[in-house]
Amino acid sequence: MIVAGIGCRTGISAEAIIQLLEDAAELGFERPDLLAVPEFRNAEAGILEAAETLGLTILWIAKSDLKGEQGRCLTRSRRAEAEVGLASVAEAAALAATGPSGRLVLPRISAGGVTCALAEGRVH
């Protein structure tokens, strides 16, 4: 299963999320089977709209689970660390969703206030 971990700024649009997922597809990666998103973004209308438009389920990831995956993440963002206390959000979300046997197939890419990382594995 392919999981897209998503990180974003507050107020992000569905279009920005969809565009970044399309960018990942243009790089040759499979369409994700679901989205893994931090619980602290559960009020973001853009995330909910993007998931509905794409027909994808959202797996909400607890901040403690995101923190637990920081050591497996390949990229770091000073901005994300300052804003939400996590150096990696998208990669951590994707890895948390796929568990210890999951692996990143696309490290974080970003555009328009959205970050996306793809992990492959069995969803937990």
C-alpha positions in Angstrom: 0.0 0.0 0.0 1.2 3.5 -0.8 0.6 6.2 1.8 0.9 9.9 1.2 2.0 11.8 4.3 0.8 15.3 4.1 2.1 18.4 6.0 0.8 21.9 5.3 0.4 25.4 6.5 -2.8 26.6 8.1 -5.5 27.5 5.5 -4.1 25.4 2.7 -6.3 24.8 -0.4 -7.4 21.5 -1.7 -6.0 22.5 -5.0 -2.5 22.9 -3.6 -2.6 19.4 -2.0 -4.0 17.8 -5.2 -1.3 19.6 -7.3 1.5 18.2 -5.1 0.1 14.7 -5.4 0.0 15.1 -9.1 3.6 16.3 -9.1 4.5 13.1 -7.3 2.7 11.1 -10.0 4.6 13.0 -12.7 7.8 11.8 -11.0 6.7 8.3 -11.6 5.2 7.3 -8.3 2.0 5.4 -7.8 -1.2 7.1 -6.7 -1.5 6.8 -3.0 -4.1 4.5 -1.4 -4.7 6.9 1.5 -3.5 10.1 3.1 -1.8 10.2 6.5 -2.2 13.6 8.1 -1.4 15.0 11.6 -4.4 15.1 13.9 -3.6 18.7 14.6 -4.7 19.5 11.0 -8.1 17.8 11.3 -9.9 21.2 11.0 -8.3 22.1 7.6 -11.0 22.2 5.1 -8.5 21.9 2.2 -7.3 18.5 3.4 -10.9 17.2 3.8 -11.8 18.6 0.4 -8.7 17.1 -1.3 -9.4 13.7 0.2 -13.0 13.8 -0.9 -12.1 15.0 -4.4 -9.5 12.2 -4.8 -11.7 9.5 -3.1 -9.0 8.9 -0.5 -9.4 8.0 3.2 -7.5 10.1 5.7 -5.7 8.4 8.5 -5.2 10.9 11.3 -1.8 10.5 13.0 -1.3 11.5 16.6 1.5 14.0 17.3 3.2 11.5 19.6 3.4 9.0 16.7 4.9 11.7 14.5 7.5 12.4 17.2 8.3 8.7 17.4 9.2 8.6 13.7 11.5 11.6 13.6 14.6 9.4 13.7 13.5 7.6 10.5 12.9 10.8 8.5 15.3 11.8 5.8 14.6 15.5 5.6 14.2 18.3 8.2 12.5 21.6 8.2 13.4 24.4 10.6 10.2 26.1 9.8 8.0 23.1 10.7 10.1 22.5 13.9 9.5 26.1 14.9 5.8 26.1 14.1 4.6 22.6 15.2 7.6 21.2 17.1 8.4 18.5 14.5 11.3 18.7 12.1 9.5 16.4 9.7 5.8 16.1 9.3 5.0 14.5 5.9 7.6 11.8 6.1 6.8 11.1 9.8 3.1 10.8 8.9 3.7 8.4 6.1 6.1 6.3 8.1 3.8 6.2 11.2 0.9 5.0 9.0 3.0 2.1 7.6 4.6 1.1 10.8 8.1 -0.3 11.5 8.2 -2.2 8.2 7.2 0.8 6.1 9.8 2.5 4.0 9.9 5.9 2.3 9.7 5.7 -1.5 9.6 9.4 -2.0 11.2 11.7 0.6 9.5 15.0 1.2 8.6 17.2 -1.7 7.0 20.6 -1.3 5.2 23.4 -3.1 2.6 26.0 -2.4 2.6 25.5 1.4 2.2 21.7 1.2 4.6 18.9 1.9 4.2 15.3 0.7 6.1 12.1 1.3 5.2 8.6 0.1 5.8 5.5 2.1 5.1 1.9 1.1 4.0 -0.8 3.6 1.1 -2.2 5.4 -1.1 0.3 7.1 -1.3 0.0 10.9 
